[in-house]
Amino acid sequence: MTITVKLRFFASLREKLGEGEALVLPEGSSVADARMALQARGGAHAEALAPGRAVRSALNQKMCAESALLSDGNELAFFPPVTGG
């Protein structure tokens, strides 16, 4: 069985990857699984979401760990860390 997650990208990730898209994943997938699926596409996705890159994630508008499990219809956002001055 599969789930569909709505992806959103913010700040520099939006510039590289667009505003967002839908991603179909196997049921029981985590935020890390979604990131790996996007990396596997290669190109801009692989570069922007590469392992070791500082990327934060939010599940349904709440900060989350990469171990958070996804459910059908969730909104998953990726964005770079924000710094202030």
SERO-4910 file (N, C-alpha, C, O; in steps of 0.05 Angstrom, whole numbers):
BEGIN
 pado doro    nc1    nc2    nc3   cac1   cac2   cac3    cc1    cc2    cc3    oc1    oc2    oc3
  Met    A     17    -23      0      0      0      0     18     25      0     40     24     10
  Thr    A      8     47    -11     23     71    -13      9     94      0    -15     94      5
  Ile    A     24    116      5     14    141     15     23    163     -3     43    160    -17
  Thr    A      8    185     -3     16    208    -19     20    231      1      2    238     17
  Val    A     43    244     -1     50    266     17     54    291      0     66    290    -22
  Lys    A     44    313     10     48    339     -4     74    351      6     77    356     30
  Leu    A     92    356    -13    118    368     -6    117    398    -11    105    407    -29
  Arg    A    131    412      7    135    441      3    164    447      8    176    435     26
  Phe    A    175    465     -7    203    473     -4    203    503      1    187    518    -11
  Phe    A    222    512     19    223    540     26    251    551     23    271    536     22
  Ala    A    253    577     20    278    592     18    295    582     -5    285    579    -27
  Ser    A    321    577     -1    338    569    -23    330    542    -35    335    538    -59
  Leu    A    317    525    -20    307    500    -31    285    505    -52    284    491    -72
  Arg    A    268    524    -46    247    531    -65    259    541    -91    249    535   -113
  Glu    A    280    557    -89    293    568   -113    304    545   -130    304    547   -155
  Lys    A    314    524   -118    326    502   -132    306    481   -141    309    469   -163
  Leu    A    285    476   -125    267    453   -129    239    461   -136    223    443   -143
  Gly    A    232    486   -134    204    494   -139    189    496   -113    199    490    -91
  Glu    A    163    503   -115    147    507    -91    140    480    -77    140    479    -52
  Gly    A    135    460    -92    128    434    -80    116    415   -100    115    421   -124
  Glu    A    108    392    -90     98    371   -107     85    350    -90     86    351    -65
  Ala    A     74    330   -102     64    306    -88     84    284    -91     96    281   -112
  Leu    A     88    269    -70    107    246    -70     92    221    -60     80    222    -39
  Val    A     94    200    -75     81    174    -68    103    157    -56    124    153    -68
  Leu    A     98    146    -32    117    130    -17    102    105     -6     78    104     -5
  Pro    A    118     85      1    106     61     14     95     69     41    106     86     55
  Glu    A     73     56     49     62     61     76     84     54     97     99     35     93
  Gly    A     85     70    118    105     66    139    131     81    134    150     77    149
  Ser    A    131     98    113    155    113    107    159    136    127    140    146    139
  Ser    A    184    144    131    191    166    149    200    190    133    202    189    108
  Val    A    205    212    147    215    236    134    242    230    121    247    239     99
  Ala    A    259    214    134    284    206    122    280    191     96    295    195     77
  Asp    A    260    173     95    254    158     71    246    177     48    254    173     25
  Ala    A    230    197     54    222    217     34    246    232     24    248    236     -1
  Arg    A    263    240     42    287    254     33    305    237     15    315    246     -5
  Met    A    308    212     22    324    193      6    311    189    -21    326    187    -41
  Ala    A    285    187    -22    271    183    -48    276    207    -66    279    204    -90
  Leu    A    276    231    -54    281    255    -70    310    256    -79    316    263   -102
  Gln    A    329    248    -62    357    248    -69    362    229    -92    379    234   -110
  Ala    A    348    206    -92    351    186   -113    344    196   -141    352    184   -161
  Arg    A    330    218   -143    323    229   -169    347    241   -183    348    244   -207
  Gly    A    368    247   -167    392    259   -178    388    289   -183    368    301   -174
  Gly    A    406    301   -197    405    329   -205    402    348   -181    415    344   -161
  Ala    A    385    367   -184    381    388   -164    371    376   -138    379    386   -116
  His    A    354    356   -139    344    343   -114    367    330    -99    368    334    -74
  Ala    A    384    316   -112    406    302    -99    425    323    -86    435    318    -64
  Glu    A    430    345   -100    448    365    -90    436    380    -66    449    383    -46
  Ala    A    411    389    -69    399    405    -48    393    389    -22    394    401      0
  Leu    A    387    363    -25    380    347     -2    401    326      5    395    306     19
  Ala    A    425    330     -4    447    311      0    452    306     30    447    323     47
  Pro    A    461    281     36    468    275     64    489    295     74    507    302     59
  Gly    A    486    304     98    505    323    109    497    352    105    507    370    118
  Arg    A    478    357     86    468    384     82    450    391    105    434    375    114
  Ala    A    452    416    114    434    425    136    407    431    124    403    451    112
  Val    A    388    412    129    361    416    120    343    408    143    346    387    155
  Arg    A    324    426    149    304    421    170    278    411    157    274    415    133
  Ser    A    262    399    173    236    389    162    214    395    182    218    396    207
  Ala    A    190    398    171    166    403    187    144    385    176    140    384    152
  Leu    A    130    372    194    108    354    186     83    367    196     79    371    220
  Asn    A     65    373    177     40    387    183     45    412    200     31    418    219
  Gln    A     65    427    191     73    454    202     84    453    230     84    473    244
  Lys    A     95    430    238    109    427    264    136    415    258    138    395    244
  Met    A    157    427    270    184    416    267    184    386    274    170    378    293
  Cys    A    200    371    260    200    342    265    228    331    260    245    343    246
  Ala    A    232    307    271    257    293    266    254    276    240    232    271    231
  Glu    A    277    268    229    276    252    205    264    224    210    256    210    191
  Ser    A    261    217    235    250    191    242    219    192    243    206    171    246
  Ala    A    207    216    241    178    218    242    165    203    219    174    204    196
  Leu    A    144    188    226    130    172    206    109    189    192     96    206    203
  Leu    A    106    183    166     87    198    149     61    182    146     61    158    146
  Ser    A     40    197    142     14    186    137      3    198    111     11    219    103
  Asp    A    -16    184     99    -28    194     74    -40    221     79    -54    226     98
  Gly    A    -34    240     61    -45    267     62    -29    286     78    -36    310     79
  Asn    A     -7    277     91     10    295    107     23    317     89     26    313     65
  Glu    A     30    339    101     46    360     88     73    359    100     77    361    124
  Leu    A     94    355     83    121    354     92    136    377     79    137    379     55
  Ala    A    148    394     96    163    417     86    193    413     92    201    404    113
  Phe    A    209    422     73    238    422     76    248    451     73    239    465     56
  Phe    A    267    458     91    278    486     89    305    486    102    311    470    119
  Pro    A    322    506     94    348    508    107    345    520    134    325    533    140
  Pro    A    365    516    152    364    529    178    363    559    174    375    570    155
  Val    A    349    573    192    346    602    190    365    614    211    366    606    234
  Thr    A    379    635    202    396    649    221    386    678    222    374    688    204
  Gly    A    391    690    244    382    718    248    405    735    258    426    725    265
  Gly    A    399    760    259    421    778    267    413    800    284    429    816    293
***
